[in-house]
Amino acid sequence: MTLLGKKQKCHAAQSVSFNGKRKVVLVGNPNVGKSVLFNVLTGAYVTVSNYPGTSVEVTRGVAIIEEEQFEVIDTPGMYSLMPITEEERVGREILLNECPDIVIHVIDARNLERMLAMTIQLIEAGLPVILVVNIMDEAERLGLGINIPLLGEKLGIPVIGAAMAKKRGVEEIRKSISGFNPKEIRQFNYNKKFEDDITEIALMLKGDYRLSRKAIALLLMQKDNEIAELIEEQEGAGYQAIDELVREKVFERRESLHMDISMQRREIVKGIIKDVFSAPERRRFTLSDKLSNWSVSPLTGIPLLLIVLYFGLYQFVGVFGAGTVVDLLEKKLIEGMFNPWITETVNNVVPWEIIQELIVGEYGIITMGVRYAVGIILPIVATFFLFFSMLEDSGYFPRLALLVDRVFKKIGLSGRAVIPMVLGFGCDTMATMVTRTLETVRERIIATLLLALAIPCSAQLGLILSLLSKSQGSFFVWAGCVLMLFLTVGFFAARVIPGDKTMFYMELPPMRMPQLSNVLTKTYTRMQWYFMEILPLFIFASVLLWLGKITHFFEKMVEWFNPVINAIGLPKETTVAFIFGFFRRDYGAAGLFDLQEKGLLDVRQITVAAVTLTLFVPCIAQFLIMKKERGLKTALMMGLFVSVIAFGSGYFLNKLLVTTGIL
């Protein structure tokens, strides 16, 4: 982080702005509606990139308001100006380095008292704040009353009541942005002794800082090392006297400093919400409240999770997506109509047999690459992301995180890791990138390893569920093996991999019916991203397989790989599917799907193949992201480990099934 004087820093910031547009920065706790507000303001004018020097993604967009363009930045969730996680550090860096013209603090109306503490910090820091009190519809449903005009008067800033999921308050927010006129900073006073200590430190600061001197003094007293280093750089020789004074004040309050700051801010907030906030004597419990409570209690939450997985993943994605839709699109339309026509056309137009093979041959770009991508993968991905978006928009994921937190702690993860794990069922590549949001390096490594090992992507999962749908015994053997390895490897990884353990906290958004427009938008965006990634890879894989065939290298690979395949009890034709899996796991699953349709695999072999392929090495795209996120050495070690576990598990499972005759 670089903290410069206001003029110097704001001048430097112009080089990263969108052509000098005024900047609007969205801040707030996770799950309070920042991203919904961002999407409403910016529409399609969005870019996502890592914040310089970090692995945290920041979303930027352009909003057109009253014919003026604004750059809008959606920051990672943060709870305070005193950062703990990397995401919070990036959020504060943006406030310090980007010189926002407007800071929109989004809070949850149901947790007004708790969240206003950060609003106080932003205001006393001298930032140009607009407060958006979101989720007002849920607060009103619970009988909570908030006097928005009075709250704005007490805070001295614009305050808008909103319900972003229903687009309520959008116009008021847009008007506040376009007509924003910063006022004099409202002062919120701590008790006299504490205020005197803060003032004494603040008066020693000579630099021209982005934050107010009062805010800097408070951060110095809280032992914010990053701020201390930057103040030392700015103040030069004068820093030693400042540091000695800060140490003296901190020593006087060494046992209660953080508690004093927290309690005094709480008292300030209580004074502000007096006459602003009202609540009924008895809270009203609705069906959504009951669902929320059921979803986080192990007694009811686990059965509810199993119901969601059965109807969502198994029936909707596996049976409907990988069965009904794939049968219609791949078998009837592509195999039955399109491929015969395109094959005849290419053979008539192109005179060279070798080029015909490249385009419409056994491993042709169109007859296999496009068929796999469009006919098999696309419908499965579409049904999964539709299911995922519905769960996400309903508010179920944070509750699932709370439900699994205790189990996840046994494998070195927190409940927060449930988000990349579930997203991995959509795309492991995307999920590996999302591990950036986890708090510690140790947790990111464990999550990356488990994603590479035991989390099948939606296309692979859909095809495997379709393969196993003809035998319930096969499904339970496959699910049991994968779950057991997930927990076992995670358990030992948590004890072998060094690093700090993580704490878990998460804001719970309201439990509500998913909004159709939100679900469709999220599904379309994810499908577009996924399809643009897989189609070039499938075409590339087809070209490599074609080259392997005409040079006979492919046949040699099959020969080399055959002993391993034979050792796990599978026919030699299965070798091709595993070679496909080197390019993409779902590509390999599509190969197994073809073999099953031809009747080349019995129930036992399908089960062994499904388990082995699920645990198989990461696809090329996922491996490249692993290399980018964790480094080449770690990625290679993970790939080797996963390969050994996959074929070792396949070998022992095959021996067990042959010996017991279960399948």
Beta strands, then each sheet from edge to edge (+ up, - down):
strand 1: 22-27
strand 2: 46-50
strand 3: 57-65
strand 4: 68-74
strand 5: 102-108
strand 6: 129-134
strand 7: 145-146
strand 8: 159-161
strand 9: 277-278
sheet 1: 2+ 3- 4+ 1+ 5+ 6+ 8+
sheet 2: 7+ 9-
end
